[in-house]
C-alpha cells in the first residue's frame, strides 16, 4: 500500500489563492522598504554553526535546526563521547552547519564579510524564510518568512524614529488599523537589574521577564528565583509589574526607580527623545506605547527594543519586532558599528488580515479570459488572439484540449475566470470573437481590436 503523503509539522503548502495573498503582503512591505531608502540583499538558507550559535541566548540556541554533516558523520565521534550520550558535545562533532534562525545575525556576518564594498550607513532589507525548532501552534511555525529592514553604521536615534514610521506606513497601507508599537530600552532593563543587585544575571532576568505575557507575574518571579535572583531583588521589582499610564507618566515613574543607575538614566533619555519626536511628527493609524516589561530575550539588543501587537480584537502574538544592537558585528571582528533593525512577521500578519477580512478582493484574480478550444483550426486563431492580449498586459489563456464545452465552462467557473471567448466556424469566417460574461451570461461579438479595448477599459 502506498504511503500517505504528508509534510513535517510546523510547515505548510500554499495554494494559488494563499500565494497571491502572501505576495500582496510582500509587495506592500517591499514598496515601503524602498520608499524609506532600503536596498535588498539575500543570504544563504544555512550558515556555519558558529555564525549562529551563542547569538540568541540559551533558549534560542536550542531552537536552531542543525544540519548533519555529509557522509559518515558519526566517524568523528569517539566511543567514549558516544557512550556519554551528551547531545551538545556530540552535535559539535556531527554538525557544522545550521538553518538560519533569523535574518539579523546572517546580516551582521554579511556586513563584516563585505565591509569594503558597503557604503555606511548601510540600509538593507531582506525577505527570506527562517527556521526554528519550536512547538507548532496557531501563528507559530517551524518554517516562516521574515521581512527585515536594518541600518548599520549610525547611532542616531532618528533611525529608531524612522522604523516606527515604517511600521506605521506598512500597516496603514495594509488597512490594518489599531496596531500597537511597543517600545522599551535594554539600558532600562540593565538599570533595573543593577538596582535589584542582579547585574551579573541580566540575561536570566530578561529571558524570564520576556515571558510575562505568556506565563504571568508569579511564574516569572518563580523562574527568577530559580535562576538565583534574590527574593529581596524580586521584591524591588514590584513597581515594574504595576507601572502604567501614558508614555510620559511611565517615564516619570522610571526616573524614580532608576535614579541611582547611570545606564538606566541613559535609556530613559533615549526613550524620551524618540517619543517627543514621534509626537511632533504624528502617526497615521498605529499607537506608540512604552512597555517597561518588554524584554525580547535576545542577547544582542543594547538600546531600543520594539514589539508590534495586532489590534486588540484579534488574538495573536507579536506581528513584528526588533531593536538596537551596538556590538553585533563585533563578534565577527568589526568593532564599534552600531545597528538597528525591525522585522515583520509575514505569517502572523496574513492570519490577522484573513481574520479581519482585509485582503482586497482583486488580489487573487489571475486569468482574466479563457478561450474555449473547439479544435485545431479554432485553437490556432485563439492562440493568435491570446498572444495579442498578453502583449497588451491582459492575462489570457487557451484551454489546452478540445474537450466538451461543459467541461471547459466548469473549468472557467471553478477558477473564477470572469470571461470566456468562443471562436467557432462563424467567428473564423468573420474574423470575430464571441465574449461571454460568466457571471451575467451576457454575450457579444467583437473584433480583435475591440476585444483588447474591452479588457483595457
C-alpha positions as CSV (number, residue, x, y, z in Angstrom):
1,X,0.0,0.0,0.0
2,X,1.4,3.4,-1.0
3,X,2.5,5.7,1.8
4,X,0.1,8.6,2.5
5,X,1.9,11.8,1.6
6,X,2.5,14.4,4.4
7,X,4.6,17.3,5.4
8,X,6.6,18.0,8.6
9,X,4.7,19.6,11.5
10,X,5.1,23.4,11.5
11,X,5.4,23.6,7.7
12,X,2.7,24.4,5.1
13,X,1.8,24.1,1.5
14,X,0.3,27.2,-0.1
15,X,-2.4,27.1,-2.8
16,X,-2.6,29.8,-5.5
17,X,-5.0,32.0,-3.6
18,X,-2.8,31.9,-0.5
19,X,0.3,32.7,-2.5
20,X,-1.5,35.7,-4.1
21,X,-2.4,37.0,-0.7
22,X,1.2,36.4,0.7
23,X,2.6,38.2,-2.4
24,X,0.3,41.2,-1.6
25,X,1.8,41.5,1.8
26,X,5.3,41.1,0.4
27,X,4.7,43.7,-2.2
28,X,3.2,46.2,0.3
29,X,6.2,45.8,2.7
30,X,8.7,45.9,-0.2
31,X,7.2,49.2,-1.5
32,X,7.6,50.8,1.9
33,X,11.1,49.5,2.4
34,X,12.2,51.0,-0.9
35,X,10.3,54.3,-0.2
36,X,12.4,54.6,3.0
37,X,15.7,54.0,1.1
38,X,16.4,50.4,2.0
39,X,18.3,48.1,-0.5
40,X,17.7,44.4,-1.0
41,X,20.2,41.6,-0.2
42,X,19.9,37.8,0.2
43,X,22.0,35.4,2.3
44,X,22.2,31.5,2.2
45,X,19.4,29.4,3.8
46,X,22.1,27.8,6.1
47,X,25.1,29.2,7.8
48,X,28.2,27.8,9.6
49,X,27.0,26.8,13.1
50,X,29.5,29.0,14.8
51,X,27.9,32.0,13.0
52,X,24.6,31.3,14.7
53,X,25.3,29.6,18.0
54,X,25.6,31.8,21.1
55,X,23.8,34.8,19.5
56,X,20.2,34.1,20.7
57,X,20.7,33.0,24.3
58,X,20.4,29.5,25.6
59,X,16.7,29.1,24.6
60,X,17.3,30.4,21.1
61,X,20.3,28.0,20.6
62,X,18.0,25.0,21.4
63,X,15.6,26.1,18.6
64,X,18.3,26.2,15.9
65,X,17.9,23.4,13.3
66,X,21.2,21.7,12.9
67,X,22.3,20.0,9.6
68,X,24.1,16.7,9.8
69,X,27.5,16.6,8.1
70,X,27.6,14.8,4.8
71,X,28.9,11.2,4.6
72,X,29.7,9.1,7.6
73,X,29.1,11.8,10.2
74,X,29.5,9.5,13.2
75,X,33.1,8.6,12.2
76,X,34.4,11.7,14.1
77,X,32.7,10.7,17.3
78,X,34.9,8.6,19.5
79,X,33.4,5.7,21.6
80,X,33.8,7.5,24.9
81,X,31.9,10.5,23.7
82,X,29.2,8.3,22.1
83,X,28.7,6.4,25.4
84,X,28.3,9.7,27.3
85,X,25.1,10.5,25.3
86,X,25.9,14.2,25.7
87,X,23.9,15.7,22.8
88,X,25.6,19.1,22.9
89,X,29.1,17.7,22.7
90,X,28.1,15.2,20.0
91,X,26.3,17.8,17.9
92,X,29.5,19.8,17.6
93,X,31.2,16.7,16.1
94,X,28.4,15.7,13.6
95,X,27.0,19.1,12.6
96,X,29.0,22.1,11.3
97,X,26.1,23.9,9.6
98,X,22.6,25.1,10.6
99,X,19.5,26.6,9.1
100,X,19.3,30.3,9.8
101,X,17.2,31.2,12.9
102,X,16.6,34.8,11.8
103,X,17.9,37.3,9.3
104,X,19.7,39.7,11.6
105,X,22.8,37.6,12.6
106,X,23.4,36.5,9.0
107,X,23.1,40.2,8.1
108,X,25.8,41.1,10.6
109,X,28.0,38.4,9.1
110,X,27.3,39.8,5.7
111,X,28.3,43.3,6.7
112,X,31.6,42.2,8.2
113,X,32.4,39.9,5.2
114,X,31.6,42.7,2.6
115,X,32.5,45.7,4.7
116,X,34.8,47.1,1.9
117,X,32.0,47.0,-0.6
118,X,29.4,48.7,1.5
119,X,28.7,52.5,1.9
120,X,27.8,53.3,5.5
121,X,25.3,53.9,6.9
122,X,24.0,50.8,5.1
123,X,20.2,50.4,4.8
124,X,19.2,46.9,3.8
125,X,16.1,44.9,3.6
126,X,15.7,41.2,3.3
127,X,12.7,38.9,2.8
128,X,13.5,35.3,3.2
129,X,12.4,32.2,5.1
130,X,13.9,31.2,8.5
131,X,13.6,28.0,10.6
132,X,13.0,27.4,14.3
133,X,12.6,24.0,16.1
134,X,9.7,25.4,18.0
135,X,6.5,23.7,19.1
136,X,3.9,24.5,16.3
137,X,0.7,26.3,17.3
138,X,-1.6,29.0,15.9
139,X,0.6,31.7,14.4
140,X,3.8,29.8,15.3
141,X,5.6,27.7,12.6
142,X,8.9,25.9,12.2
143,X,9.4,27.4,8.7
144,X,8.3,31.0,8.1
145,X,9.3,34.2,6.3
146,X,10.8,37.3,7.9
147,X,10.8,40.6,6.3
148,X,13.6,42.7,7.8
149,X,15.0,46.2,7.5
150,X,18.2,47.3,9.2
151,X,20.5,50.2,9.3
152,X,24.2,49.8,10.3
153,X,26.8,52.5,10.7
154,X,24.7,55.1,12.5
155,X,23.9,55.6,16.2
156,X,21.3,58.4,15.6
157,X,18.0,57.9,17.3
158,X,16.3,59.2,14.2
159,X,16.8,55.7,12.9
160,X,14.5,54.4,15.6
161,X,12.0,57.1,14.8
162,X,12.1,56.1,11.1
163,X,11.4,52.5,12.0
164,X,8.4,53.4,14.0
165,X,7.2,55.4,11.0
166,X,8.0,52.5,8.7
167,X,5.8,50.1,10.8
168,X,3.0,52.7,10.8
169,X,3.3,53.2,7.0
170,X,3.2,49.4,6.2
171,X,0.2,48.6,8.5
172,X,-1.6,51.7,7.3
173,X,-1.1,50.5,3.7
174,X,-2.4,47.1,4.6
175,X,-5.5,48.8,6.1
176,X,-4.6,47.2,9.4
177,X,-5.6,49.9,11.9
178,X,-5.2,49.8,15.7
179,X,-1.7,48.3,15.7
180,X,0.3,49.0,18.9
181,X,4.1,49.5,18.6
182,X,5.5,48.7,22.0
183,X,8.9,50.1,22.9
184,X,11.4,49.7,25.7
185,X,15.2,50.1,26.1
186,X,17.7,47.5,27.0
187,X,19.6,50.1,29.1
188,X,16.5,50.4,31.3
189,X,16.5,46.7,31.8
190,X,20.2,46.8,32.6
191,X,19.5,49.6,35.1
192,X,16.7,47.6,36.8
193,X,19.0,44.6,37.1
194,X,21.6,46.9,38.6
195,X,19.1,48.4,41.1
196,X,17.9,44.9,42.3
197,X,21.5,43.7,42.6
198,X,21.3,41.2,39.7
199,X,23.6,42.8,37.1
200,X,25.5,39.6,36.7
201,X,22.2,37.8,35.9
202,X,21.0,40.3,33.2
203,X,20.3,37.6,30.6
204,X,18.4,35.3,33.1
205,X,16.5,38.4,34.2
206,X,15.4,39.5,30.7
207,X,14.6,36.0,29.5
208,X,12.3,35.5,32.4
209,X,10.7,39.0,32.1
210,X,10.1,38.4,28.4
211,X,7.7,35.6,29.4
212,X,5.4,37.9,31.4
213,X,2.6,37.9,28.8
214,X,2.8,34.1,28.4
215,X,3.1,32.7,32.0
216,X,2.1,35.6,34.3
217,X,3.8,37.6,37.1
218,X,4.0,34.8,39.7
219,X,5.6,32.3,37.3
220,X,8.1,34.9,36.1
221,X,9.1,35.5,39.8
222,X,9.5,31.8,40.3
223,X,11.8,31.5,37.3
224,X,13.9,34.4,38.5
225,X,14.3,32.8,41.9
226,X,15.3,29.6,40.2
227,X,18.0,31.4,38.3
228,X,19.5,32.8,41.5
229,X,18.0,36.2,41.7
230,X,17.3,37.0,45.4
231,X,13.8,37.4,46.9
232,X,14.8,40.9,48.1
233,X,15.7,41.8,44.5
234,X,12.4,40.4,43.2
235,X,10.5,42.4,45.8
236,X,12.2,45.6,44.5
237,X,10.8,44.7,41.0
238,X,7.2,45.0,42.1
239,X,6.7,48.6,40.9
240,X,7.8,47.4,37.4
241,X,4.8,44.9,37.3
242,X,2.3,47.6,38.2
243,X,3.6,50.6,36.2
244,X,1.0,52.0,33.8
245,X,-0.4,55.2,32.4
246,X,0.8,57.4,29.5
247,X,4.2,57.3,27.9
248,X,5.2,60.4,29.8
249,X,3.9,59.3,33.2
250,X,5.7,55.9,32.8
251,X,8.9,57.8,32.0
252,X,8.5,59.9,35.3
253,X,8.0,56.6,37.3
254,X,11.1,55.1,35.7
255,X,13.1,58.2,36.7
256,X,12.3,57.4,40.4
257,X,13.0,53.7,40.1
258,X,16.3,54.2,38.2
259,X,17.6,57.4,39.9
260,X,20.8,55.6,41.1
261,X,21.6,53.9,37.8
262,X,23.6,55.8,35.2
263,X,22.8,53.2,32.5
264,X,19.1,53.2,33.2
265,X,19.0,57.0,33.1
266,X,20.6,56.9,29.6
267,X,17.8,54.6,28.5
268,X,15.2,56.9,29.8
269,X,16.7,59.8,27.9
270,X,16.7,57.8,24.6
271,X,13.1,56.8,25.0
272,X,12.0,60.3,25.9
273,X,13.8,61.7,22.8
274,X,12.1,59.1,20.5
275,X,8.7,59.7,22.0
276,X,8.9,63.5,21.7
277,X,10.0,63.2,18.0
278,X,7.1,60.8,17.2
279,X,4.7,63.1,19.0
280,X,5.9,66.0,16.8
281,X,5.6,64.0,13.6
282,X,2.4,62.1,14.4
283,X,1.5,58.5,13.3
284,X,-1.2,57.5,10.7
285,X,-3.0,54.6,12.4
286,X,-0.6,53.0,14.8
287,X,0.0,53.8,18.5
288,X,3.4,54.0,20.2
289,X,3.3,52.6,23.7
290,X,6.0,52.3,26.4
291,X,6.1,48.8,27.9
292,X,8.8,48.6,30.6
293,X,8.4,44.8,30.9
294,X,9.2,44.2,27.2
295,X,12.5,42.4,27.1
296,X,12.7,40.3,23.9
297,X,15.2,37.8,25.4
298,X,17.8,38.1,22.7
299,X,21.4,38.7,23.7
300,X,22.3,41.2,21.1
301,X,19.9,44.1,21.8
302,X,21.6,47.1,23.6
303,X,19.2,50.0,23.1
304,X,15.7,50.4,21.9
305,X,13.5,47.3,21.7
306,X,10.4,47.1,19.6
307,X,7.4,44.7,19.5
308,X,4.3,45.2,17.5
309,X,0.9,43.9,18.7
310,X,-2.1,43.2,16.4
311,X,-5.3,45.1,17.1
312,X,-6.9,44.1,20.4
313,X,-9.9,42.4,18.6
314,X,-7.5,39.7,17.2
315,X,-6.0,37.1,19.5
316,X,-2.5,36.9,18.1
317,X,1.1,37.1,19.3
318,X,3.5,39.8,18.1
319,X,3.4,40.6,14.4
320,X,6.8,42.4,14.3
321,X,9.8,43.3,16.5
322,X,13.3,44.5,16.6
323,X,15.8,46.7,18.3
324,X,19.2,48.5,18.5
325,X,22.3,46.3,18.6
326,X,25.6,48.3,19.2
327,X,28.0,45.4,19.0
328,X,26.5,42.6,17.0
329,X,29.2,42.8,14.2
330,X,31.9,42.9,16.9
331,X,31.6,39.1,17.4
332,X,32.6,38.8,13.7
333,X,35.6,41.1,14.1
334,X,34.1,44.5,13.1
335,X,34.0,46.7,16.2
336,X,32.1,49.9,17.0
337,X,29.4,49.5,14.3
338,X,26.0,50.4,15.7
339,X,22.9,49.0,14.1
340,X,19.1,49.0,14.5
341,X,16.5,46.9,12.7
342,X,13.0,45.6,12.7
343,X,11.2,42.5,11.4
344,X,7.7,41.9,10.0
345,X,6.1,38.5,10.8
346,X,4.5,37.8,7.5
347,X,2.7,34.6,8.5
348,X,1.0,36.2,11.5
349,X,0.2,39.4,9.5
350,X,-1.5,37.1,7.0
351,X,-3.6,35.4,9.7
352,X,-4.7,38.8,11.1
353,X,-5.7,40.2,7.7
354,X,-7.6,37.0,6.9
355,X,-9.4,37.1,10.3
356,X,-10.4,40.8,9.8
357,X,-11.3,40.2,6.1
358,X,-8.8,42.9,4.9
359,X,-7.4,41.3,1.8
360,X,-8.6,43.2,-1.3
361,X,-10.9,41.0,-3.5
362,X,-8.8,41.8,-6.6
363,X,-5.5,40.3,-5.5
364,X,-6.5,36.7,-6.2
365,X,-7.6,37.5,-9.8
366,X,-5.2,35.8,-12.2
367,X,-6.5,34.8,-15.7
368,X,-9.0,37.4,-17.0
369,X,-10.2,35.4,-20.0
370,X,-10.2,31.8,-21.1
371,X,-10.5,30.9,-24.8
372,X,-12.6,27.8,-25.4
373,X,-11.0,25.1,-27.6
374,X,-13.2,23.8,-30.4
375,X,-10.4,22.1,-32.4
376,X,-7.0,22.8,-34.1
377,X,-8.1,25.5,-36.6
378,X,-10.1,27.4,-34.0
379,X,-7.3,26.9,-31.4
380,X,-4.7,28.5,-33.7
381,X,-7.0,31.6,-34.2
382,X,-7.4,31.7,-30.4
383,X,-3.7,31.5,-29.8
384,X,-3.1,34.5,-32.1
385,X,-5.6,36.5,-30.0
386,X,-4.2,35.2,-26.7
387,X,-0.8,36.4,-27.9
388,X,-2.1,39.9,-28.7
389,X,-3.9,40.2,-25.4
390,X,-0.8,39.2,-23.5
391,X,1.2,41.8,-25.3
392,X,-1.3,44.3,-24.0
393,X,-0.7,43.1,-20.4
394,X,-4.0,41.1,-20.3
395,X,-3.9,37.7,-18.6
396,X,-5.3,35.2,-21.1
397,X,-5.1,31.5,-21.8
398,X,-6.4,28.8,-24.1
399,X,-8.0,25.6,-22.7
400,X,-5.4,23.1,-24.0
401,X,-7.8,20.3,-25.1
402,X,-10.8,20.3,-27.4
403,X,-12.9,18.9,-24.5
404,X,-16.7,19.0,-24.1
405,X,-18.0,22.6,-23.8
406,X,-19.5,21.9,-20.4
407,X,-16.1,20.7,-19.0
408,X,-14.3,23.9,-20.3
409,X,-17.0,26.1,-18.9
410,X,-16.8,24.4,-15.5
411,X,-13.1,24.8,-15.5
412,X,-13.5,28.6,-16.0
413,X,-16.1,28.8,-13.2
414,X,-14.0,26.8,-10.7
415,X,-11.0,29.1,-11.4
416,X,-13.2,32.2,-11.1
417,X,-12.3,33.3,-14.6
418,X,-14.7,36.2,-15.3
419,X,-14.9,35.9,-19.2
420,X,-14.6,33.2,-21.8
421,X,-14.2,33.7,-25.6
422,X,-15.7,31.3,-28.1
423,X,-14.3,31.0,-31.7
424,X,-16.4,28.7,-33.9
425,X,-16.8,28.4,-37.7
426,X,-18.8,31.6,-37.9
427,X,-16.3,33.6,-35.9
428,X,-13.4,32.2,-38.0
429,X,-15.2,33.3,-41.2
430,X,-16.0,36.8,-39.9
431,X,-12.6,37.3,-38.0
432,X,-14.5,38.0,-34.8
433,X,-14.7,36.7,-31.2
434,X,-17.8,35.9,-29.1
435,X,-17.1,37.0,-25.5
436,X,-19.2,35.8,-22.6
437,X,-19.5,37.3,-19.1
438,X,-19.5,34.2,-16.8
439,X,-21.5,36.0,-14.1
440,X,-24.2,37.7,-16.1
441,X,-24.3,35.3,-19.1
442,X,-24.2,38.3,-21.4
443,X,-22.6,37.7,-24.8
444,X,-21.3,40.0,-27.6
445,X,-19.3,39.7,-30.8
446,X,-16.1,41.8,-31.1
447,X,-13.2,42.1,-33.5
448,X,-9.6,41.7,-32.0
449,X,-9.1,45.5,-31.5
450,X,-12.5,45.8,-29.7
451,X,-11.7,42.7,-27.6
452,X,-8.4,44.2,-26.4
453,X,-10.2,47.5,-25.7
454,X,-12.8,45.6,-23.6
455,X,-10.2,44.4,-21.2
456,X,-8.2,47.6,-21.1
457,X,-11.2,49.7,-20.3
